[in-house]
């Protein structure tokens, strides 16, 4: 615990970096919002759990130094980047198709999401976060800022667990907020505009991910 006391300012800085990263509307947050609006609270929370699992995976990789090793193998990150970018473009295509439909397909979308198993929805969230190289760099930054080179295991656990707890709260909050009856009513009233905006955001995120240099 004295290790943490000595480096408390760095730990707080690491928490702030992670909070800014998870609150910002990136691909994972967009997917949680979209799933919550179209499929309801259970779907949104399940997808949020998948995103959290992806964050946990990269947190573990960063903590044991694997993420730093991955950065030396650019081709592996390149594969992740391409897979993630293409998947985001696919999500954008699906949202665009929904936006172009004149009739309200909200019920059909909810039924389609409901027909998917919890495992499928969970894996969708996991894949979105796992194929985003920015998540790797974020965790490397968190570990680098929050922990000195000689940090103890307890210090690593406190930094990582604190960040993960923050992520769980933020991801779940997005799912709960956008699955309320008021949010659903607003979605039905402006469905095509919202789906169009989601399509644009997913496609922009996909293009940005594909064009970023590793």
WOWO-V734750 format. One line per field, one symbol per residue. ss: DSSP state (h for helix, s for strand, l for the rest). phi: phi as a letter, one per 20 degrees, with the letter a starting at -180 (. if undefined). burial: b if it has 9 or more other ideal C-beta (glycine too) atoms within 8 Angstrom, else e. A space follows every 10 residues. Layout:
# WOWO-V734750
ss=???
phi=???
burial=???
This chain:
# WOWO-V734750
ss=lhhhhhlhhh hhhhhhhhhh hhhlllhhhh hhhhhhhhhl hhhhhhhhhh hhhhhhhhhh hhhllhhhhh hllhhhhhhh hhhhhhhhhh hhhhhhhhhh lllllhhhhh hhhhhllhhh hhhhhhhhhh llhhhhhhhh hhhhhhllll llhhhhhhhh hhhhhhhhhh hhhhhhhlll hhhhhhhhhl hhhhhhhhhh hhhhhhhhhh hlll
phi=.fffgfdggf ffffffgfff fefffegfff fffffffedn ffffffffff ffffffgfff fffenffffg fedfffffff ffffffffff ffffffgfff ffffdgffff fffffffgff fgfffffgef edgfffffff fffffecffd ffffffffff ffffffffff fffffffedf fffffffffc gfffffffff ffffffffff efee
burial=eebbeebeeb bebbbebbbe bbeeebbbbb bbbbbbbbbb bebbbbbbbb bbbbbbbbbb bbbeebbbeb beeeeebbeb bbbbbbbbbe bbbebbebbe eeeebbeebb eebeeeeeee bbbbbbbbbb bbbbbbbbbb bbbebbbeee beebbbebbb ebbbebbbeb bbebbbbbbe eebbeebbee bbebbbebbb bbbebbbebb ebee
